[in-house]
Amino acid sequence: MVLLAAALCTRSGAIVVSRQFLGVSRQHIESLLTQFPRLLQAGQQHTFVETDKVRFIYQPLEAHYLVLITSKASNILQDMDTLRMLTRVVAEYGGSADDSMSLQDNSLEILLAFDEVVSLGYRENVSMSQLHTILAMESQEEIVQEIIAKNKMQEAKEAAKRKIKQIEMDKKETARRNSAGKGIAYPGAYSPVSPRNDTMSFNTPPLAPQQPSQGPSIQTTTRAGKGMKLGKKTALIE
């Protein structure tokens, strides 16, 4: 058995939920499913149709089809058993089969169950009771992961708040220091403390200024020189 894909689609072939099990693109699956409604014939009794390359095995579900796309070499009996198992999965986890929105809302549970039933295109030996247990365990793990993710998000928010608060405090402290450095006093503002003078002072009287000493005065006398007196006549010696 090689199961290429399993899909829930509308009666016109529009995909509601799809799972590709092998390396098949979504575009290719969409192209195949658009061909599927045209292959159906009114009043046919069997629940499979074929093209040149693939086989469609399907189960009507009210307003939808559950379709398995397999290779033509696949064992059709095993494929029919897989189809019945997946039909039970959709009924169990898909909600209302006639409502596309309900199927989409429960798509995660449906796809998880599909992955437990089919792995790499081959059917796994799993029962519905085992499937319930596996999905319950996965649900618990998912809940734990959600709690861890929420806690991490909350811690990140708290850290961001603390960082913003610290930045605001640093800005206020910087502004306070700048205002104190300019000598402007504000109520409650930081004022610098003048340094203490720890040197000891003694009350000593001031020293009187010293009077300059007076030495012996030097008197200078001016000697009268004998100069020539004008206007006098010298006596003639006979």
C-alpha positions in Angstrom: 0.0 0.0 0.0 1.3 3.5 -0.9 -1.0 6.2 0.3 -0.2 9.5 -1.3 -2.7 11.7 0.5 -5.9 11.8 2.5 -8.3 14.7 2.2 -11.6 16.0 3.3 -13.2 17.9 0.4 -16.5 19.3 -0.6 -18.7 17.7 -3.2 -17.2 20.1 -5.8 -13.6 19.0 -4.9 -12.6 22.0 -2.8 -10.1 21.0 -0.1 -11.2 21.5 3.5 -8.4 19.4 5.2 -5.6 17.6 3.5 -2.5 15.6 4.5 0.2 14.6 2.1 2.2 11.6 3.3 4.9 11.5 0.6 6.7 14.1 -1.4 3.7 15.4 -3.2 3.0 19.1 -3.5 -0.3 20.6 -2.4 -0.8 22.0 -5.9 -0.7 18.5 -7.3 -3.1 17.2 -4.8 -5.5 20.1 -5.5 -5.2 19.3 -9.2 -6.1 15.7 -8.6 -9.0 16.5 -6.4 -10.5 18.8 -9.0 -10.6 15.8 -11.3 -12.2 13.6 -8.7 -15.9 14.9 -8.8 -15.9 14.5 -12.6 -15.0 10.9 -12.3 -18.0 10.0 -10.2 -21.1 8.6 -11.9 -24.6 8.7 -10.6 -25.8 5.4 -9.1 -22.4 3.7 -9.0 -22.1 1.1 -6.1 -18.4 1.0 -5.6 -16.5 3.7 -3.7 -13.3 4.0 -5.8 -12.5 5.5 -9.2 -9.2 5.6 -11.2 -7.3 7.7 -13.6 -4.3 6.6 -15.6 -1.9 7.2 -12.7 -3.8 7.2 -9.4 -6.8 5.7 -7.6 -9.4 7.6 -5.5 -11.0 5.7 -2.7 -13.7 7.7 -1.0 -16.4 7.7 1.6 -19.4 10.2 1.4 -19.7 12.2 4.6 -22.9 14.2 4.3 -21.8 17.4 2.5 -18.2 16.2 2.1 -16.0 13.3 0.9 -13.2 11.6 2.7 -10.8 10.7 -0.2 -7.7 8.6 -0.2 -5.3 9.0 -3.1 -3.2 6.0 -3.7 -1.1 4.5 -6.5 -2.8 2.0 -8.8 -0.4 -0.7 -7.6 -1.7 -0.3 -4.0 -3.6 -3.1 -2.3 -7.2 -2.0 -2.5 -8.4 -4.2 0.4 -5.9 -2.6 2.8 -6.8 0.8 1.4 -10.5 0.2 2.2 -9.6 -0.8 5.7 -7.6 2.4 6.1 -10.5 4.4 4.7 -12.8 2.9 7.4 -10.3 3.8 10.1 -10.0 7.4 9.0 -13.7 7.7 8.7 -14.0 6.8 12.4 -11.3 9.3 13.1 -13.2 12.1 11.4 -16.4 11.1 13.2 -14.5 11.2 16.5 -12.5 14.3 16.2 -14.0 16.3 13.3 -17.2 17.6 14.9 -20.0 18.0 12.4 -19.2 16.4 9.1 -21.7 18.6 7.2 -20.0 21.9 8.4 -16.7 22.9 6.7 -16.0 25.4 9.5 -16.3 22.7 12.1 -13.9 20.5 10.2 -11.4 23.3 9.8 -11.7 24.2 13.5 -10.8 20.6 14.4 -8.2 20.2 11.7 -5.3 19.9 14.1 -6.8 16.9 15.9 -7.8 15.3 12.6 -4.3 15.7 11.1 -2.6 14.4 14.3 -4.8 11.3 14.1 -4.1 10.8 10.4 -0.4 10.9 11.1 -0.8 8.2 13.8 -2.8 5.9 11.4 -0.6 6.4 8.3 3.2 7.0 8.3 5.2 7.6 5.2 2.3 6.3 3.1 1.9 3.0 5.0 -0.8 2.0 7.5 0.2 1.7 11.1 -1.1 -1.1 13.3 -3.0 1.1 15.7 -6.5 0.8 17.2 -8.9 3.5 18.2 -8.3 3.0 21.9 -4.5 3.3 21.3 -5.2 6.4 19.2 -7.2 8.0 22.1 -4.3 7.3 24.5 -1.7 8.7 22.1 -3.6 11.9 21.3 -4.4 12.4 25.0 -0.6 12.3 25.8 0.1 14.7 22.9 -2.6 17.0 24.2 -1.0 17.1 27.6 2.4 17.8 26.1 0.8 20.6 24.0 -0.8 22.1 27.2 2.6 22.0 29.0 4.3 23.7 26.0 1.7 26.4 25.9 2.2 27.0 29.6 5.9 27.2 29.2 5.5 29.6 26.2 3.1 31.8 28.2 5.6 31.9 31.2 8.4 32.9 28.9 6.3 35.7 27.3 5.4 37.0 30.8 9.0 37.0 31.9 10.0 38.9 28.8 7.3 41.5 29.5 8.4 41.9 33.1 12.1 42.2 32.0 11.1 44.9 29.5 9.2 46.8 32.1 12.2 46.7 34.5 14.5 47.9 31.8 12.3 50.8 30.9 12.0 51.8 34.6 15.8 51.6 35.0 16.3 53.9 32.0 13.9 56.4 33.4 15.6 56.4 36.7 19.0 56.9 35.1 17.6 59.9 33.1 16.3 61.5 36.2 19.6 61.0 38.0 21.5 62.5 35.2 19.2 65.5 35.0 19.5 66.0 38.8 23.3 65.9 38.6 23.4 68.4 35.7 21.1 70.8 37.6 23.3 70.6 40.7 26.4 71.2 38.7 25.0 74.5 37.4 24.4 75.8 41.0 20.7 75.9 40.7 19.0 74.7 43.8 15.7 73.0 43.5 13.5 71.7 46.4 14.7 68.2 47.1 17.4 68.4 44.5 20.9 67.1 45.0 23.3 69.7 46.5 27.0 69.1 46.5 28.6 68.9 49.9 31.6 71.3 50.5 34.7 69.4 51.4 35.7 69.5 55.1 38.7 71.4 56.1 40.5 69.1 58.6 43.5 71.4 59.2 43.7 72.7 62.8 43.9 76.5 63.3 45.6 78.2 66.2 44.8 81.7 67.5 48.1 83.5 67.3 48.5 87.3 67.5 49.7 88.9 64.3 53.3 89.8 64.2 54.1 93.6 64.4 55.9 94.9 61.4 59.6 95.7 62.1 60.7 99.3 61.9 63.7 99.8 59.6 66.8 100.6 61.7 68.3 104.1 61.3 72.1 104.1 60.7 74.4 107.1 61.1 73.5 109.8 58.7 76.2 110.9 56.3 76.5 114.7 56.1 77.9 116.0 52.9 79.5 119.4 53.0 80.1 121.5 50.0 83.4 123.2 50.0 83.4 126.7 48.6 85.7 126.8 45.8 87.8 129.8 45.0 86.4 131.1 41.8 87.2 134.2 39.9 85.3 137.2 41.1 84.2 139.4 38.2 84.1 143.1 38.5 87.2 143.6 40.6 90.2 145.3 39.4 93.5 143.9 40.1 96.1 146.2 41.6 99.0 147.1 39.4 102.4 146.5 40.9 104.8 149.2 40.2 
